[in-house]
């Protein structure tokens, strides 16, 4: 019998931190904006966060909106 078979039959949790850390009273780090470029950080409402699965989805949607807006607006030289 190999060691792997024995390990599968008797799994042992070797991580002591699993039972010692309680995140119930945790709070966001108020200094995290000091570590990122503030020009790139935007907070969105939770309903919007659910609609976009990741950063790339948000970025692509905003780029699409900007492209459509640019096509709809007449050039400044045409207005004058």
PDB file of N, CA, C and O in Angstrom:
ATOM      1  N   UNK A   1       0.846  -1.175   0.000  1.00  0.00           N
ATOM      2  CA  UNK A   1       0.000   0.000   0.000  1.00  0.00           C
ATOM      3  C   UNK A   1       0.890   1.235   0.000  1.00  0.00           C
ATOM      4  O   UNK A   1       1.896   1.283   0.709  1.00  0.00           O
ATOM      5  N   UNK A   2       0.521   2.228  -0.791  1.00  0.00           N
ATOM      6  CA  UNK A   2       1.343   3.426  -0.885  1.00  0.00           C
ATOM      7  C   UNK A   2       0.921   4.463   0.157  1.00  0.00           C
ATOM      8  O   UNK A   2      -0.126   4.334   0.791  1.00  0.00           O
ATOM      9  N   UNK A   3       1.732   5.463   0.315  1.00  0.00           N
ATOM     10  CA  UNK A   3       1.442   6.553   1.252  1.00  0.00           C
ATOM     11  C   UNK A   3       0.209   7.326   0.789  1.00  0.00           C
ATOM     12  O   UNK A   3      -0.574   7.788   1.619  1.00  0.00           O
ATOM     13  N   UNK A   4       0.028   7.473  -0.519  1.00  0.00           N
ATOM     14  CA  UNK A   4      -1.098   8.248  -1.042  1.00  0.00           C
ATOM     15  C   UNK A   4      -2.433   7.623  -0.667  1.00  0.00           C
ATOM     16  O   UNK A   4      -3.377   8.338  -0.332  1.00  0.00           O
ATOM     17  N   UNK A   5      -2.523   6.323  -0.718  1.00  0.00           N
ATOM     18  CA  UNK A   5      -3.775   5.653  -0.362  1.00  0.00           C
ATOM     19  C   UNK A   5      -4.112   5.884   1.104  1.00  0.00           C
ATOM     20  O   UNK A   5      -5.272   6.110   1.449  1.00  0.00           O
ATOM     21  N   UNK A   6      -3.114   5.830   1.956  1.00  0.00           N
ATOM     22  CA  UNK A   6      -3.321   6.046   3.376  1.00  0.00           C
ATOM     23  C   UNK A   6      -3.754   7.486   3.648  1.00  0.00           C
ATOM     24  O   UNK A   6      -4.590   7.723   4.520  1.00  0.00           O
ATOM     25  N   UNK A   7      -3.192   8.453   2.909  1.00  0.00           N
ATOM     26  CA  UNK A   7      -3.533   9.863   3.108  1.00  0.00           C
ATOM     27  C   UNK A   7      -4.971  10.135   2.699  1.00  0.00           C
ATOM     28  O   UNK A   7      -5.646  10.968   3.305  1.00  0.00           O
ATOM     29  N   UNK A   8      -5.438   9.441   1.680  1.00  0.00           N
ATOM     30  CA  UNK A   8      -6.812   9.646   1.227  1.00  0.00           C
ATOM     31  C   UNK A   8      -7.801   9.097   2.246  1.00  0.00           C
ATOM     32  O   UNK A   8      -8.857   9.691   2.464  1.00  0.00           O
ATOM     33  N   UNK A   9      -7.476   7.981   2.865  1.00  0.00           N
ATOM     34  CA  UNK A   9      -8.376   7.377   3.838  1.00  0.00           C
ATOM     35  C   UNK A   9      -8.464   8.194   5.121  1.00  0.00           C
ATOM     36  O   UNK A   9      -9.528   8.263   5.736  1.00  0.00           O
ATOM     37  N   UNK A  10      -7.371   8.808   5.529  1.00  0.00           N
ATOM     38  CA  UNK A  10      -7.321   9.568   6.782  1.00  0.00           C
ATOM     39  C   UNK A  10      -6.828  10.989   6.527  1.00  0.00           C
ATOM     40  O   UNK A  10      -5.683  11.300   6.853  1.00  0.00           O
ATOM     41  N   UNK A  11      -7.655  11.855   5.956  1.00  0.00           N
ATOM     42  CA  UNK A  11      -7.185  13.222   5.703  1.00  0.00           C
ATOM     43  C   UNK A  11      -6.975  13.972   7.021  1.00  0.00           C
ATOM     44  O   UNK A  11      -7.803  13.899   7.930  1.00  0.00           O
ATOM     45  N   UNK A  12      -5.876  14.679   7.107  1.00  0.00           N
ATOM     46  CA  UNK A  12      -5.547  15.435   8.308  1.00  0.00           C
ATOM     47  C   UNK A  12      -5.414  16.895   7.928  1.00  0.00           C
ATOM     48  O   UNK A  12      -4.730  17.235   6.962  1.00  0.00           O
ATOM     49  N   UNK A  13      -6.063  17.750   8.684  1.00  0.00           N
ATOM     50  CA  UNK A  13      -5.966  19.184   8.430  1.00  0.00           C
ATOM     51  C   UNK A  13      -4.750  19.722   9.166  1.00  0.00           C
ATOM     52  O   UNK A  13      -4.758  19.848  10.391  1.00  0.00           O
ATOM     53  N   UNK A  14      -3.692  20.041   8.402  1.00  0.00           N
ATOM     54  CA  UNK A  14      -2.448  20.505   9.009  1.00  0.00           C
ATOM     55  C   UNK A  14      -2.381  22.017   9.154  1.00  0.00           C
ATOM     56  O   UNK A  14      -1.415  22.526   9.722  1.00  0.00           O
ATOM     57  N   UNK A  15      -3.362  22.748   8.665  1.00  0.00           N
ATOM     58  CA  UNK A  15      -3.313  24.203   8.717  1.00  0.00           C
ATOM     59  C   UNK A  15      -3.909  24.704  10.028  1.00  0.00           C
ATOM     60  O   UNK A  15      -5.130  24.682  10.186  1.00  0.00           O
ATOM     61  N   UNK A  16      -3.087  25.154  10.972  1.00  0.00           N
ATOM     62  CA  UNK A  16      -3.606  25.598  12.269  1.00  0.00           C
ATOM     63  C   UNK A  16      -4.351  26.931  12.188  1.00  0.00           C
ATOM     64  O   UNK A  16      -5.118  27.266  13.092  1.00  0.00           O
ATOM     65  N   UNK A  17      -4.134  27.690  11.118  1.00  0.00           N
ATOM     66  CA  UNK A  17      -4.782  29.000  11.018  1.00  0.00           C
ATOM     67  C   UNK A  17      -6.243  28.920  10.608  1.00  0.00           C
ATOM     68  O   UNK A  17      -6.982  29.889  10.785  1.00  0.00           O
ATOM     69  N   UNK A  18      -6.672  27.804  10.072  1.00  0.00           N
ATOM     70  CA  UNK A  18      -8.064  27.673   9.655  1.00  0.00           C
ATOM     71  C   UNK A  18      -9.041  27.947  10.787  1.00  0.00           C
ATOM     72  O   UNK A  18     -10.123  28.487  10.556  1.00  0.00           O
ATOM     73  N   UNK A  19      -8.679  27.588  11.980  1.00  0.00           N
ATOM     74  CA  UNK A  19      -9.590  27.705  13.105  1.00  0.00           C
ATOM     75  C   UNK A  19      -9.260  28.872  14.023  1.00  0.00           C
ATOM     76  O   UNK A  19      -9.980  29.107  14.993  1.00  0.00           O
ATOM     77  N   UNK A  20      -8.191  29.610  13.742  1.00  0.00           N
ATOM     78  CA  UNK A  20      -7.754  30.667  14.641  1.00  0.00           C
ATOM     79  C   UNK A  20      -8.107  32.069  14.172  1.00  0.00           C
ATOM     80  O   UNK A  20      -8.134  32.988  14.991  1.00  0.00           O
ATOM     81  N   UNK A  21      -8.379  32.269  12.892  1.00  0.00           N
ATOM     82  CA  UNK A  21      -8.641  33.602  12.375  1.00  0.00           C
ATOM     83  C   UNK A  21     -10.142  33.825  12.266  1.00  0.00           C
ATOM     84  O   UNK A  21     -10.856  33.060  11.618  1.00  0.00           O
ATOM     85  N   UNK A  22     -10.600  34.883  12.909  1.00  0.00           N
ATOM     86  CA  UNK A  22     -12.015  35.233  12.865  1.00  0.00           C
ATOM     87  C   UNK A  22     -12.139  36.554  12.105  1.00  0.00           C
ATOM     88  O   UNK A  22     -11.666  37.588  12.579  1.00  0.00           O
ATOM     89  N   UNK A  23     -12.770  36.527  10.932  1.00  0.00           N
ATOM     90  CA  UNK A  23     -12.891  37.719  10.099  1.00  0.00           C
ATOM     91  C   UNK A  23     -14.193  38.476  10.330  1.00  0.00           C
ATOM     92  O   UNK A  23     -14.492  39.404   9.579  1.00  0.00           O
ATOM     93  N   UNK A  24     -14.959  38.121  11.319  1.00  0.00           N
ATOM     94  CA  UNK A  24     -16.250  38.757  11.570  1.00  0.00           C
ATOM     95  C   UNK A  24     -16.082  40.254  11.855  1.00  0.00           C
ATOM     96  O   UNK A  24     -16.887  41.064  11.397  1.00  0.00           O
ATOM     97  N   UNK A  25     -15.060  40.615  12.594  1.00  0.00           N
ATOM     98  CA  UNK A  25     -14.861  42.025  12.961  1.00  0.00           C
ATOM     99  C   UNK A  25     -13.879  42.738  12.039  1.00  0.00           C
ATOM    100  O   UNK A  25     -13.414  43.830  12.368  1.00  0.00           O
ATOM    101  N   UNK A  26     -13.558  42.152  10.906  1.00  0.00           N
ATOM    102  CA  UNK A  26     -12.600  42.781   9.995  1.00  0.00           C
ATOM    103  C   UNK A  26     -13.222  43.997   9.322  1.00  0.00           C
ATOM    104  O   UNK A  26     -14.444  44.117   9.240  1.00  0.00           O
ATOM    105  N   UNK A  27     -12.374  44.891   8.843  1.00  0.00           N
ATOM    106  CA  UNK A  27     -12.837  46.086   8.150  1.00  0.00           C
ATOM    107  C   UNK A  27     -11.859  46.410   7.034  1.00  0.00           C
ATOM    108  O   UNK A  27     -10.705  45.983   7.081  1.00  0.00           O
ATOM    109  N   UNK A  28     -12.300  47.158   6.030  1.00  0.00           N
ATOM    110  CA  UNK A  28     -11.403  47.500   4.921  1.00  0.00           C
ATOM    111  C   UNK A  28     -10.228  48.353   5.393  1.00  0.00           C
ATOM    112  O   UNK A  28     -10.344  49.109   6.358  1.00  0.00           O
ATOM    113  N   UNK A  29      -9.125  48.225   4.717  1.00  0.00           N
ATOM    114  CA  UNK A  29      -7.937  49.013   5.024  1.00  0.00           C
ATOM    115  C   UNK A  29      -8.144  50.441   4.538  1.00  0.00           C
ATOM    116  O   UNK A  29      -8.303  50.657   3.337  1.00  0.00           O
ATOM    117  N   UNK A  30      -8.146  51.427   5.443  1.00  0.00           N
ATOM    118  CA  UNK A  30      -8.384  52.810   5.024  1.00  0.00           C
ATOM    119  C   UNK A  30      -7.210  53.411   4.247  1.00  0.00           C
ATOM    120  O   UNK A  30      -7.356  54.476   3.648  1.00  0.00           O
ATOM    121  N   UNK A  31      -6.072  52.759   4.247  1.00  0.00           N
ATOM    122  CA  UNK A  31      -4.881  53.300   3.591  1.00  0.00           C
ATOM    123  C   UNK A  31      -4.601  52.648   2.243  1.00  0.00           C
ATOM    124  O   UNK A  31      -3.561  52.924   1.645  1.00  0.00           O
ATOM    125  N   UNK A  32      -5.484  51.798   1.748  1.00  0.00           N
ATOM    126  CA  UNK A  32      -5.185  51.065   0.516  1.00  0.00           C
ATOM    127  C   UNK A  32      -5.057  51.983  -0.684  1.00  0.00           C
ATOM    128  O   UNK A  32      -4.347  51.644  -1.631  1.00  0.00           O
ATOM    129  N   UNK A  33      -5.719  53.140  -0.682  1.00  0.00           N
ATOM    130  CA  UNK A  33      -5.589  54.047  -1.819  1.00  0.00           C
ATOM    131  C   UNK A  33      -4.184  54.615  -1.937  1.00  0.00           C
ATOM    132  O   UNK A  33      -3.810  55.119  -2.996  1.00  0.00           O
ATOM    133  N   UNK A  34      -3.410  54.543  -0.878  1.00  0.00           N
ATOM    134  CA  UNK A  34      -2.030  55.006  -0.939  1.00  0.00           C
ATOM    135  C   UNK A  34      -1.139  54.077  -1.738  1.00  0.00           C
ATOM    136  O   UNK A  34      -0.019  54.450  -2.087  1.00  0.00           O
ATOM    137  N   UNK A  35      -1.605  52.888  -2.032  1.00  0.00           N
ATOM    138  CA  UNK A  35      -0.778  51.919  -2.750  1.00  0.00           C
ATOM    139  C   UNK A  35      -1.148  51.786  -4.215  1.00  0.00           C
ATOM    140  O   UNK A  35      -0.474  51.068  -4.954  1.00  0.00           O
ATOM    141  N   UNK A  36      -2.201  52.460  -4.654  1.00  0.00           N
ATOM    142  CA  UNK A  36      -2.633  52.365  -6.045  1.00  0.00           C
ATOM    143  C   UNK A  36      -2.722  53.752  -6.667  1.00  0.00           C
ATOM    144  O   UNK A  36      -2.722  54.760  -5.960  1.00  0.00           O
ATOM    145  N   UNK A  37      -2.796  53.795  -7.966  1.00  0.00           N
ATOM    146  CA  UNK A  37      -2.955  55.049  -8.690  1.00  0.00           C
ATOM    147  C   UNK A  37      -4.411  55.489  -8.581  1.00  0.00           C
ATOM    148  O   UNK A  37      -5.288  54.854  -9.168  1.00  0.00           O
ATOM    149  N   UNK A  38      -4.680  56.548  -7.852  1.00  0.00           N
ATOM    150  CA  UNK A  38      -6.052  56.998  -7.597  1.00  0.00           C
ATOM    151  C   UNK A  38      -6.800  57.376  -8.874  1.00  0.00           C
ATOM    152  O   UNK A  38      -8.031  57.356  -8.895  1.00  0.00           O
ATOM    153  N   UNK A  39      -6.075  57.718  -9.933  1.00  0.00           N
ATOM    154  CA  UNK A  39      -6.752  58.058 -11.189  1.00  0.00           C
ATOM    155  C   UNK A  39      -7.429  56.839 -11.805  1.00  0.00           C
ATOM    156  O   UNK A  39      -8.350  56.983 -12.610  1.00  0.00           O
ATOM    157  N   UNK A  40      -6.986  55.652 -11.439  1.00  0.00           N
ATOM    158  CA  UNK A  40      -7.532  54.428 -12.019  1.00  0.00           C
ATOM    159  C   UNK A  40      -8.577  53.757 -11.141  1.00  0.00           C
ATOM    160  O   UNK A  40      -9.173  52.762 -11.555  1.00  0.00           O
ATOM    161  N   UNK A  41      -8.813  54.270  -9.950  1.00  0.00           N
ATOM    162  CA  UNK A  41      -9.740  53.626  -9.022  1.00  0.00           C
ATOM    163  C   UNK A  41     -11.092  54.311  -9.075  1.00  0.00           C
ATOM    164  O   UNK A  41     -11.193  55.527  -8.907  1.00  0.00           O
ATOM    165  N   UNK A  42     -12.136  53.516  -9.313  1.00  0.00           N
ATOM    166  CA  UNK A  42     -13.514  54.015  -9.289  1.00  0.00           C
ATOM    167  C   UNK A  42     -14.344  53.017  -8.511  1.00  0.00           C
ATOM    168  O   UNK A  42     -14.201  51.809  -8.698  1.00  0.00           O
ATOM    169  N   UNK A  43     -15.202  53.501  -7.648  1.00  0.00           N
ATOM    170  CA  UNK A  43     -16.101  52.623  -6.916  1.00  0.00           C
ATOM    171  C   UNK A  43     -17.453  52.647  -7.609  1.00  0.00           C
ATOM    172  O   UNK A  43     -17.981  53.715  -7.920  1.00  0.00           O
ATOM    173  N   UNK A  44     -18.009  51.471  -7.850  1.00  0.00           N
ATOM    174  CA  UNK A  44     -19.301  51.389  -8.510  1.00  0.00           C
ATOM    175  C   UNK A  44     -20.307  50.736  -7.566  1.00  0.00           C
ATOM    176  O   UNK A  44     -19.932  50.041  -6.622  1.00  0.00           O
ATOM    177  N   UNK A  45     -21.565  50.967  -7.832  1.00  0.00           N
ATOM    178  CA  UNK A  45     -22.630  50.410  -7.006  1.00  0.00           C
ATOM    179  C   UNK A  45     -22.643  48.887  -7.121  1.00  0.00           C
ATOM    180  O   UNK A  45     -22.191  48.325  -8.118  1.00  0.00           O
ATOM    181  N   UNK A  46     -23.159  48.238  -6.101  1.00  0.00           N
ATOM    182  CA  UNK A  46     -23.138  46.776  -6.070  1.00  0.00           C
ATOM    183  C   UNK A  46     -23.950  46.158  -7.209  1.00  0.00           C
ATOM    184  O   UNK A  46     -23.593  45.093  -7.713  1.00  0.00           O
ATOM    185  N   UNK A  47     -25.043  46.818  -7.621  1.00  0.00           N
ATOM    186  CA  UNK A  47     -25.818  46.253  -8.734  1.00  0.00           C
ATOM    187  C   UNK A  47     -25.021  46.294 -10.033  1.00  0.00           C
ATOM    188  O   UNK A  47     -25.163  45.403 -10.871  1.00  0.00           O
ATOM    189  N   UNK A  48     -24.190  47.308 -10.211  1.00  0.00           N
ATOM    190  CA  UNK A  48     -23.326  47.367 -11.389  1.00  0.00           C
ATOM    191  C   UNK A  48     -22.197  46.344 -11.296  1.00  0.00           C
ATOM    192  O   UNK A  48     -21.818  45.740 -12.299  1.00  0.00           O
ATOM    193  N   UNK A  49     -21.668  46.153 -10.111  1.00  0.00           N
ATOM    194  CA  UNK A  49     -20.593  45.173  -9.921  1.00  0.00           C
ATOM    195  C   UNK A  49     -21.078  43.770 -10.273  1.00  0.00           C
ATOM    196  O   UNK A  49     -20.306  42.958 -10.782  1.00  0.00           O
ATOM    197  N   UNK A  50     -22.345  43.482 -10.007  1.00  0.00           N
ATOM    198  CA  UNK A  50     -22.896  42.176 -10.352  1.00  0.00           C
ATOM    199  C   UNK A  50     -23.041  42.018 -11.867  1.00  0.00           C
ATOM    200  O   UNK A  50     -22.959  40.905 -12.386  1.00  0.00           O
ATOM    201  N   UNK A  51     -23.254  43.121 -12.568  1.00  0.00           N
ATOM    202  CA  UNK A  51     -23.449  43.066 -14.019  1.00  0.00           C
ATOM    203  C   UNK A  51     -22.140  42.860 -14.779  1.00  0.00           C
ATOM    204  O   UNK A  51     -22.148  42.340 -15.894  1.00  0.00           O
ATOM    205  N   UNK A  52     -21.024  43.262 -14.188  1.00  0.00           N
ATOM    206  CA  UNK A  52     -19.727  43.152 -14.839  1.00  0.00           C
ATOM    207  C   UNK A  52     -18.862  42.153 -14.080  1.00  0.00           C
ATOM    208  O   UNK A  52     -18.512  42.407 -12.928  1.00  0.00           O
ATOM    209  N   UNK A  53     -18.509  41.030 -14.689  1.00  0.00           N
ATOM    210  CA  UNK A  53     -17.776  39.987 -13.978  1.00  0.00           C
ATOM    211  C   UNK A  53     -16.330  40.338 -13.622  1.00  0.00           C
ATOM    212  O   UNK A  53     -15.770  39.786 -12.675  1.00  0.00           O
ATOM    213  N   UNK A  54     -15.721  41.266 -14.393  1.00  0.00           N
ATOM    214  CA  UNK A  54     -14.325  41.594 -14.114  1.00  0.00           C
ATOM    215  C   UNK A  54     -13.987  42.980 -14.661  1.00  0.00           C
ATOM    216  O   UNK A  54     -14.825  43.633 -15.283  1.00  0.00           O
ATOM    217  N   UNK A  55     -12.752  43.423 -14.423  1.00  0.00           N
ATOM    218  CA  UNK A  55     -12.296  44.740 -14.863  1.00  0.00           C
ATOM    219  C   UNK A  55     -12.373  44.890 -16.375  1.00  0.00           C
ATOM    220  O   UNK A  55     -12.743  45.953 -16.874  1.00  0.00           O
ATOM    221  N   UNK A  56     -12.031  43.846 -17.102  1.00  0.00           N
ATOM    222  CA  UNK A  56     -12.022  43.916 -18.566  1.00  0.00           C
ATOM    223  C   UNK A  56     -13.422  44.173 -19.112  1.00  0.00           C
ATOM    224  O   UNK A  56     -13.575  44.891 -20.101  1.00  0.00           O
ATOM    225  N   UNK A  57     -14.437  43.601 -18.489  1.00  0.00           N
ATOM    226  CA  UNK A  57     -15.818  43.832 -18.935  1.00  0.00           C
ATOM    227  C   UNK A  57     -16.213  45.290 -18.745  1.00  0.00           C
ATOM    228  O   UNK A  57     -16.874  45.875 -19.603  1.00  0.00           O
ATOM    229  N   UNK A  58     -15.813  45.872 -17.630  1.00  0.00           N
ATOM    230  CA  UNK A  58     -16.094  47.290 -17.373  1.00  0.00           C
ATOM    231  C   UNK A  58     -15.362  48.148 -18.393  1.00  0.00           C
ATOM    232  O   UNK A  58     -15.952  49.050 -18.987  1.00  0.00           O
ATOM    233  N   UNK A  59     -14.084  47.871 -18.596  1.00  0.00           N
ATOM    234  CA  UNK A  59     -13.282  48.669 -19.525  1.00  0.00           C
ATOM    235  C   UNK A  59     -13.829  48.602 -20.948  1.00  0.00           C
ATOM    236  O   UNK A  59     -13.934  49.630 -21.617  1.00  0.00           O
ATOM    237  N   UNK A  60     -14.171  47.425 -21.407  1.00  0.00           N
ATOM    238  CA  UNK A  60     -14.674  47.284 -22.774  1.00  0.00           C
ATOM    239  C   UNK A  60     -16.008  48.005 -22.948  1.00  0.00           C
ATOM    240  O   UNK A  60     -16.244  48.620 -23.988  1.00  0.00           O
ATOM    241  N   UNK A  61     -16.871  47.939 -21.959  1.00  0.00           N
ATOM    242  CA  UNK A  61     -18.152  48.638 -22.036  1.00  0.00           C
ATOM    243  C   UNK A  61     -17.951  50.148 -22.088  1.00  0.00           C
ATOM    244  O   UNK A  61     -18.596  50.833 -22.882  1.00  0.00           O
ATOM    245  N   UNK A  62     -17.070  50.664 -21.257  1.00  0.00           N
ATOM    246  CA  UNK A  62     -16.808  52.104 -21.270  1.00  0.00           C
ATOM    247  C   UNK A  62     -16.166  52.548 -22.579  1.00  0.00           C
ATOM    248  O   UNK A  62     -16.477  53.631 -23.077  1.00  0.00           O
ATOM    249  N   UNK A  63     -15.278  51.735 -23.146  1.00  0.00           N
ATOM    250  CA  UNK A  63     -14.671  52.074 -24.436  1.00  0.00           C
ATOM    251  C   UNK A  63     -15.722  52.097 -25.548  1.00  0.00           C
ATOM    252  O   UNK A  63     -15.684  52.957 -26.428  1.00  0.00           O
ATOM    253  N   UNK A  64     -16.649  51.160 -25.503  1.00  0.00           N
ATOM    254  CA  UNK A  64     -17.729  51.124 -26.493  1.00  0.00           C
ATOM    255  C   UNK A  64     -18.584  52.375 -26.395  1.00  0.00           C
ATOM    256  O   UNK A  64     -18.940  52.962 -27.418  1.00  0.00           O
ATOM    257  N   UNK A  65     -18.916  52.788 -25.194  1.00  0.00           N
ATOM    258  CA  UNK A  65     -19.707  54.007 -25.000  1.00  0.00           C
ATOM    259  C   UNK A  65     -18.962  55.223 -25.538  1.00  0.00           C
ATOM    260  O   UNK A  65     -19.562  56.073 -26.197  1.00  0.00           O
ATOM    261  N   UNK A  66     -17.659  55.317 -25.263  1.00  0.00           N
ATOM    262  CA  UNK A  66     -16.872  56.452 -25.759  1.00  0.00           C
ATOM    263  C   UNK A  66     -16.801  56.462 -27.285  1.00  0.00           C
ATOM    264  O   UNK A  66     -16.879  57.529 -27.895  1.00  0.00           O
ATOM    265  N   UNK A  67     -16.652  55.285 -27.918  1.00  0.00           N
ATOM    266  CA  UNK A  67     -16.611  55.228 -29.382  1.00  0.00           C
ATOM    267  C   UNK A  67     -17.944  55.682 -29.980  1.00  0.00           C
ATOM    268  O   UNK A  67     -17.959  56.436 -30.954  1.00  0.00           O
ATOM    269  N   UNK A  68     -19.048  55.236 -29.412  1.00  0.00           N
ATOM    270  CA  UNK A  68     -20.365  55.641 -29.922  1.00  0.00           C
ATOM    271  C   UNK A  68     -20.595  57.133 -29.719  1.00  0.00           C
ATOM    272  O   UNK A  68     -21.167  57.800 -30.580  1.00  0.00           O
ATOM    273  N   UNK A  69     -20.151  57.650 -28.588  1.00  0.00           N
ATOM    274  CA  UNK A  69     -20.314  59.078 -28.313  1.00  0.00           C
ATOM    275  C   UNK A  69     -19.498  59.913 -29.308  1.00  0.00           C
ATOM    276  O   UNK A  69     -19.955  60.955 -29.778  1.00  0.00           O
ATOM    277  N   UNK A  70     -18.299  59.448 -29.617  1.00  0.00           N
ATOM    278  CA  UNK A  70     -17.439  60.172 -30.558  1.00  0.00           C
ATOM    279  C   UNK A  70     -18.050  60.190 -31.959  1.00  0.00           C
ATOM    280  O   UNK A  70     -17.902  61.176 -32.680  1.00  0.00           O
ATOM    281  N   UNK A  71     -18.726  59.126 -32.351  1.00  0.00           N
ATOM    282  CA  UNK A  71     -19.370  59.087 -33.664  1.00  0.00           C
ATOM    283  C   UNK A  71     -20.587  60.003 -33.721  1.00  0.00           C
ATOM    284  O   UNK A  71     -20.897  60.543 -34.782  1.00  0.00           O
ATOM    285  N   UNK A  72     -21.276  60.186 -32.614  1.00  0.00           N
ATOM    286  CA  UNK A  72     -22.494  60.978 -32.580  1.00  0.00           C
ATOM    287  C   UNK A  72     -22.208  62.472 -32.509  1.00  0.00           C
ATOM    288  O   UNK A  72     -22.979  63.262 -33.054  1.00  0.00           O
ATOM    289  N   UNK A  73     -21.141  62.878 -31.864  1.00  0.00           N
ATOM    290  CA  UNK A  73     -20.831  64.300 -31.717  1.00  0.00           C
ATOM    291  C   UNK A  73     -20.192  64.845 -32.994  1.00  0.00           C
ATOM    292  O   UNK A  73     -19.263  64.238 -33.525  1.00  0.00           O
ATOM    293  N   UNK A  74     -20.672  65.968 -33.484  1.00  0.00           N
ATOM    294  CA  UNK A  74     -20.020  66.579 -34.643  1.00  0.00           C
ATOM    295  C   UNK A  74     -18.654  67.163 -34.238  1.00  0.00           C
ATOM    296  O   UNK A  74     -18.452  67.540 -33.084  1.00  0.00           O
ATOM    297  N   UNK A  75     -17.755  67.230 -35.168  1.00  0.00           N
ATOM    298  CA  UNK A  75     -16.443  67.799 -34.889  1.00  0.00           C
ATOM    299  C   UNK A  75     -16.596  69.282 -34.559  1.00  0.00           C
ATOM    300  O   UNK A  75     -17.523  69.930 -35.046  1.00  0.00           O
ATOM    301  N   UNK A  76     -15.699  69.822 -33.740  1.00  0.00           N
ATOM    302  CA  UNK A  76     -15.760  71.217 -33.317  1.00  0.00           C
ATOM    303  C   UNK A  76     -15.659  72.161 -34.520  1.00  0.00           C
ATOM    304  O   UNK A  76     -16.260  73.235 -34.510  1.00  0.00           O
ATOM    305  N   UNK A  77     -14.912  71.776 -35.545  1.00  0.00           N
ATOM    306  CA  UNK A  77     -14.765  72.631 -36.727  1.00  0.00           C
ATOM    307  C   UNK A  77     -16.083  72.730 -37.503  1.00  0.00           C
ATOM    308  O   UNK A  77     -16.319  73.735 -38.173  1.00  0.00           O
ATOM    309  N   UNK A  78     -16.939  71.717 -37.428  1.00  0.00           N
ATOM    310  CA  UNK A  78     -18.216  71.765 -38.118  1.00  0.00           C
ATOM    311  C   UNK A  78     -19.203  72.703 -37.422  1.00  0.00           C
ATOM    312  O   UNK A  78     -20.084  73.271 -38.067  1.00  0.00           O
ATOM    313  N   UNK A  79     -19.054  72.865 -36.095  1.00  0.00           N
ATOM    314  CA  UNK A  79     -19.963  73.732 -35.334  1.00  0.00           C
ATOM    315  C   UNK A  79     -19.671  75.196 -35.616  1.00  0.00           C
ATOM    316  O   UNK A  79     -20.604  75.994 -35.708  1.00  0.00           O
ATOM    317  N   UNK A  80     -18.434  75.566 -35.753  1.00  0.00           N
ATOM    318  CA  UNK A  80     -18.040  76.975 -35.915  1.00  0.00           C
ATOM    319  C   UNK A  80     -18.260  77.478 -37.300  1.00  0.00           C
ATOM    320  O   UNK A  80     -17.976  78.641 -37.586  1.00  0.00           O
TER     321      UNK A  80
END
